[in-house]
Amino acid sequence: MAKTNNNYFNYKNKNNQKPKEQKMKKLSKFKVIPLGGLGEVGKNMTLVEYEGDIIAVDCGIGFPDDSMPGVDLVIPDITYLEENAGKMRGYVITHGHEDHIGALPYVLRMVNAPVYGTLLSLGIVESKLEEHGLVSSCSLNQVNAGDKITLGKFTVEFIHVNHSIADACALAITTEAGTLLFSGDFKIDLTPIQGEPMDLARFGELGKEGVLCMFMESTNAERPGYTKSEMTVGKSLREIFMTNTDKRIVIATFSSNVHRVQQIIDYSHKCGRKVVLSGRSMVTIINAAVKYGYMAIPEGTIIDVSEARRYKPEEITIVTTGSQGEPMSALTRMAFAEHTNITLGKDDLVVLSASTIPGNEKDVTKITNEILKKGVTLLNDEVADVHVSGHACAEELKLLLHLVKPKYFVPLHGEYRHLSKNVSHAVDMGIPHENTMIAEIGQVIEVGEDVFRSIEKVQSGKVLIDGLGVGDVGSVVLRDRRHLAEDGIIVVVATVDADTMNLISGPDIVSRGFVYVKESEELMEGLRKKAEEVLERCLWDGMTEYNLIKGKVKDVLTNYIYSITKRKPMILPIIMDI
């Protein structure tokens, strides 16, 4: 990897610089543009721009909420990046979670540039690009923790951190204007399952060299103390396997937490159990982790779900997706008896080895209730140490701030309450409040040695993914979908003769999602008569513009229905001309 000169890291040491260099440096500044991950959980993506060059830190997805019926995924609006595609130098990835890499297959179609990340992160990205048929057209470039790469005028250093997925890194981004530090998602784990503890020494070195601005994750900013080590979960898992020898064990966890899945497989093997991996993302990520050496699975331990019937329930462990109650996940299908091969019952133990992501509480409660109705024994992180977070709590955030000592501070990755709490931590650690900022998506932050301000907003927001459609589901479509979901639809079909201005057939009334027709014949007949009256009146008046006729039909039927039912279904008139 190309190495860069680090002398300019000491930007505070003005005595070693010539007056002309001091003046140029003072005028030099970054533009930082968050396109996601602020005021929300997920969809993390931030652009860093400097003197005609742009790099993107992460490129993640978000998940739809109740206001987005039918939507599969949400990605950042990258209009600004598309308008400045000629400046784009690359995507730098902190780690392989969906909320940091999931949008790459969609974004790379619009702005193709090299992608840089560690081995496991790129392995997961590659599998996604294969699904989209993009591998041959995209440039994936592996780096290791400790490497520095040059992208245009940027030098990017990858710094090892601990997280709930292997190979996670923070990023130090340096130009002559100074150093920006992106923490990525992290926690300080002194006893990780695999690999080394977080490289706190390098953060301390950067603090001494001078960090202009720090962009820090905020997910657990409201939680006091320190996050427990992943080793804690291992002890609980061992106890679960030792004391439940008469049950089939079903463990739902994040597919990306390969260290936890490794522990589950190891304990299963020691107890003579076979392991079934259930869920597409689980199989994909575990295969990538094995391929690149992040997991070692004893031969013959993993079996296909179709083979599970050959074994007694107590000889099986099922590792599955669905800890967040996702509607189409494997655990949800098991809970609602919709899974082809797995049916839950009183001889099963289900372990929810994950915390609930904000916004998913209803889905998790729903699936929990369904599981308990079947007489299944259930364990979650409220009653046992079956999960620890991958994110830093308050004291860890403060410790990193103490080591880095940034001049300016911007919290990332969280809802407003998380961001606000993280700012209070920064102030507690001695950063003046005027040197902190709670930014918004699309806000352009100008950062230099003597400048720290918001200067404008660029187009930003949410692009909705529905099937193969990218962005074709907008506010109007969502409004119609919500309307249909809440009130249903009435279709009015009629045929007219344009020459004689006569109603030839109909109107016929078709109802979907509004009322049960067989029990509402009087209402449907009333609708038919009202539609017939307004159509004949329009034709008698010589109205030939069909859009005007449709509008009259909609207005009359809407008022009629509301007067009787106090509902407002969607009215769709269809007028055919012969």
DAUR-V817854 format. One record per backbone hydrogen bond with DSSP energy under -1.0 kcal/mol. CO is the residue of the C=O (numbers start at 0). NH is the residue of the N-H. Records with the same first field share a line. If there is no record, write none. Layout:
CO: NH, NH
//
This chain:
5: 8
6: 9
8: 10
9: 12
11: 13
12: 15
13: 16
17: 21
18: 22
19: 23
20: 24
21: 25
22: 26
23: 27
29: 446
30: 48
31: 444
32: 46
33: 441
36: 413
43: 59
44: 34
45: 56
46: 32
47: 54
48: 30
49: 52
52: 49
53: 88
54: 47
55: 91
56: 45
58: 102
60: 42
61: 73
64: 67
67: 70
72: 464
73: 61
74: 462
77: 81
78: 82
79: 83
81: 84
83: 86
84: 87
86: 53
89: 55
90: 115
91: 57
93: 168
96: 99, 100
97: 60, 101
98: 43
99: 58
100: 103
102: 105, 106
103: 107
106: 109, 110
113: 90
114: 140
115: 92
116: 142
117: 121
118: 122
119: 123
120: 124
121: 125
122: 126
123: 127
124: 128
125: 129
126: 130
127: 131
128: 133
129: 132
134: 137
138: 114
140: 116
143: 146
146: 157
148: 155
150: 153
153: 150
154: 173
155: 148
156: 171
157: 145
158: 169
159: 198
161: 186
167: 160
169: 158
170: 181
171: 156
172: 179
173: 154
174: 177
177: 174
178: 211, 212
179: 172
180: 214
181: 170
185: 391
197: 199
198: 202
199: 203
200: 204
201: 205
202: 206
203: 207
204: 208
205: 209
210: 406
211: 407
212: 180
213: 409
214: 182
215: 411
217: 220
219: 222
222: 393
224: 394
228: 231
229: 233
230: 234
231: 235
232: 236
233: 237
234: 238
235: 239
236: 240
237: 241
238: 242
243: 246
247: 348
248: 317
249: 350
250: 319
251: 352
253: 256
255: 257
256: 260
257: 261
258: 262
259: 263
260: 264
261: 265
262: 266
263: 267
264: 268
265: 269
266: 270
267: 272
268: 271
273: 316
274: 302
275: 318
277: 320
278: 282
279: 283
280: 284
281: 285
282: 286
283: 287
284: 288
285: 289
286: 290
287: 291
288: 293, 294
289: 292
297: 300
300: 274
303: 306
306: 309
307: 310
311: 314
312: 315
314: 273
315: 248
316: 275
317: 250
318: 277
319: 252
320: 330
321: 324
325: 328
328: 332
329: 333
330: 334
331: 335
332: 337, 338
333: 336
344: 347
346: 247
347: 376
348: 249
349: 378
350: 251, 352
351: 353
356: 359
359: 363
360: 364
361: 365
362: 366
363: 367
364: 368
365: 369
366: 370
367: 371
368: 372
370: 375
371: 374
376: 349
378: 351
379: 382, 383
383: 385
392: 396
393: 397
394: 398
395: 399
396: 400
397: 401
398: 402
399: 403
400: 404
407: 213
408: 436
409: 215
412: 217
413: 38, 39
414: 418
415: 419
416: 420
417: 421
418: 422
419: 423
420: 424
421: 425
422: 426
423: 427
424: 428
425: 430
426: 429
431: 434
432: 435
434: 408
439: 442
441: 457
443: 454
444: 31
445: 452
446: 29
450: 447
452: 445
455: 443
460: 76
462: 74
463: 470
464: 71, 72
465: 468
468: 465
473: 477
474: 478
475: 479
476: 480
477: 481
478: 482
479: 483
480: 484
481: 485
482: 486
483: 487
487: 569
488: 511
489: 571
490: 509
491: 573
492: 507
493: 575
494: 503, 504
495: 577
496: 500
501: 496
504: 494
507: 492
509: 490
511: 488
515: 518
516: 519
519: 523
520: 524
521: 525
522: 526
523: 527
524: 528
525: 529
526: 530
527: 531
528: 532
529: 533
530: 534
531: 535
532: 536
533: 537
534: 538
535: 539
536: 540
537: 542
538: 541
544: 548
545: 549
546: 550
547: 551
548: 552
549: 553
550: 554
551: 555
552: 556
553: 557
554: 558
555: 559
556: 560
557: 561
558: 562
559: 563
560: 564
561: 565
569: 489
571: 491
573: 493
575: 495
//
